[in-house]
Amino acid sequence: MGNSRFKALSIATNRNGNSVNLPAYGKISAIFGDMTFNKESMRQYLGDETFKSILRAIDGDGKIERKAADEIALAMKSWAISKGATHYTHWFQPLTGSSAEKHDSFFTIDENERAIEFFDGSNLIQQEPDASSFPSGGIRNTFEARGYTAWDPSSPAFVIEKTLCIPTIFVSYTSEALDYKAPLLKSIHFLDKAATDVAQLFDPTVKKVKATLGIEQEYFLIDEALYNARPDLALTGRTLFGHASAKDQQLEDNYFGSIPERVVNFMKDVEYQSYLLGIPLRTRHNEVAPNQFECAPLFEEINIAIDHNVLLMDIMSKTARRHHFRVLLHEKPYSGINGSGKHNNFSLQTDKSENLLSPGKTPESNLKFLTFFLNIIEAVNNKNDLLRASIASASNDLRLGGNEAPPAIMSVFIGEQLTAILNDIEKSKEAIVGDKKGKKRSNIGISHIPEILLDNTDRNRTSPFAFTGNKFEFRAVGSSANSAAPMITLLTIVGNQLLNFKSEVDKLMAQKINKEEAITAVLKKYISNSKRVRFDGNNYSKEWLIEAKKRKLSNVSSTPVALQSILEKDAVKMYENAKVLSHRELEARMHIQLENYTKKIQIESRTYGDLAINHILPVAIRYQNILIENVKGLQSIFPKETLNNIAKIQLQNIKDISEHITQITVLVNRMIDARKQANRIEDVYDKAKNYCDKVLPYFDKIREHTDSLELMVDDELWPLPKYRELLFVN
């Protein structure tokens, strides 16, 4: 099918045509974490006191002294060299959206001119990478290069490709965060304090509450030869042109189907590398769309889970090349079929390993569960726009609201049973609730809430924020995103809400109202408030759009508008009070995201113009000339009076092709003019908004004509691999 130069490989081969040697291993537990400087390695290489000091630092109970840092650095170097490392790097996550690293070798020359390996505490704790070329949103001038990376001991160092990678934060010379990790760590600390205070209402012995996260990563695979034949994929990460394939996902036969052997080989390779680096991948399967797949790990503490996901995306991209694939992490690489998300499954766990979002079997634990459950919903209700802003990007705008992706309206799904229980609590009337065995139980007031089952809801694939038994699943996060961005927002708004809750309860208890009654009174108010954001139906329906508008829930479809909420007065105050992000840091992040949006639309616009004018139109004209020559040939054979009937289809095709060629040329020129006008705008928001309103609308108009030409032009002449080839060649 299609042009013969678009040859896809049928088996996993290397560049010499030989089979890729997949790693052979037995038990996963035997290799898991082998390339990480984890607690087991620390215990082996460190003295007892130093080992205890680093554990305290990991738990946030103290700082590592310089003497201990030197010992840790020496141990880390010895361990890394034993794993084949020759270099080290501070591995950080700047606001580019990917990880960054600058490698230095252990090698140096000592005072006696001897070659040695050297790495001490100062190398471990801090480095000074050039900060001038990383996005800063105006915090740093281009000529001001100084920036610092500082070791994060809570995330294990690891060895990859003979380099010791040390997870770090990245800050400016004036201490503003230039990365995702620094504010994430601050938001984790903020939530811990707020959640622990609330947890102690039920159990005074709780000392810590940890946020946990499980990230489901969706992605597409495409054969490398086909990828290289699509300049739009190479430059933008998505197909700007392409008519729908006659068969795509409408039969739903790909979901959980048999995984092609070549893909399985790729997955096994990724999993092996992940296990060595302590990434606890558990699940792999086909997704709904053809050539779409998903992998998912076990839950981890949120900081480590995000580090592992960033690392996983890098591993996937590099491994794909060895198998002559390319990984597409773009949220919407193909029009008309499912896009890809990164479902963030969020929960809270005490230092006693109790999941605070796991429904219990007793009224007391139910009350505790309902407290955290309702506070999270109330946080989403109160800071709805901030949650939308946290997942905003040019690529995610294309995904939200279609083909099983949640809409841009931030609502919460909790299911029928929990809705019934909340309604019962609010009304304080006797209610009948079915339990797991189908029996009936009487619920009279808060003290006799029936057992809330773990599987208390069905799943709602259309909801952006759904409760799924013992966790909340934030489904609106895009597949290419760094999960730190939405998690910083979620942890901060939940922490802020828990502070408000504790304050309200304390005020009531100061009025001699007993604890259970005080908690109940506040929760009843939250139940009433949260009706605005709770929705258990079909988020795709037109009825929901109308209902959401009545509820005054925003439906912001574009990134520039969504980002405005970041700098609203209440949002700035919340972030500053939480000591997560300063006003200046918030301004910088908004500036960076707006610039990034503009640049992505600008790149896509240029690619649209190049492909349409230099690739598609010449082929269309060539095919049109073939038809013209064909009509001329018919003229030499048939009499004039019969020619119109005989050549009717050819003449109409020539006319239609001419119309499409004309429209594409006109639309591309208008798009270029709109882009030039947008480029003259200085204000970063106005520029992004102009690109959104004036440039972006041309994309679908141009595509409509090029995709029509795809159906008309000779298949052998068409310059781009078609959807039927991109989606179905393994």
Secondary structure, 3 states (H helix, E strand, C coil): CCCCCCCCCCCCECCCCCECCCCCCCCHHHHCCCCECCHHHHHHHCCHHHHHHHHHHHCCCCCCCHHHHHHHHHHHHHHHHHCCCCEEEEEECECCCCCECCEEECEEECCCCCEEECCCHHHHHEECCECCCCCCCCCCCCCCCEEEEEECCCCCCEEECCEEEEEEEEEECCCCECECHHHHHHHHHHHHHHHHHHHCCCCCCCCCEEEEEEEEEEEEEEEHHHHHCCHHHHHHCCCCCCCCCCCCCCCCCCCCCCCCHHHHHHHHHHHHHHHHCCCCEEEEEECCCCCEEEEEECCEEHHHHHHHHHHHHHHHHHHHHHCCEEEECCCCCCCCCCCCEEEEEEEEEECCCCECCCCCCCHHHHHHHHHHHHHHHHHHHHCHHHHHHHCCCHHHHHHCCCCCCCCCCCCEECCHHHHHHHHHHHHCCCEEEECCCCCEEEECCHHHCCCCCCCCCCCCCCCCEEECCCCEEECCCECCCCCHHHHHHHHHHHHHHHHHHHHHHHHHHHCCCCHHHHHHHHHHHHHHHHHHCECCCCCCCHHHHHHHHHCCCCCCCCHHHHHHHHHCHHHHHHHHHCCCCCHHHHHHHHHHHHHHHHHHHHHHHHHHHHHHHHHHHHHHHHHHHHHHHHHHHHHHHCCHHHHHHHCHHHHHHHHHHHHHHHHHHHHHHHHHHHHHHHHCCCCHHHHHHHHHHHHCHHHHHHHHHHHHHHHHCCCCCCCCCCHHHHHHCC
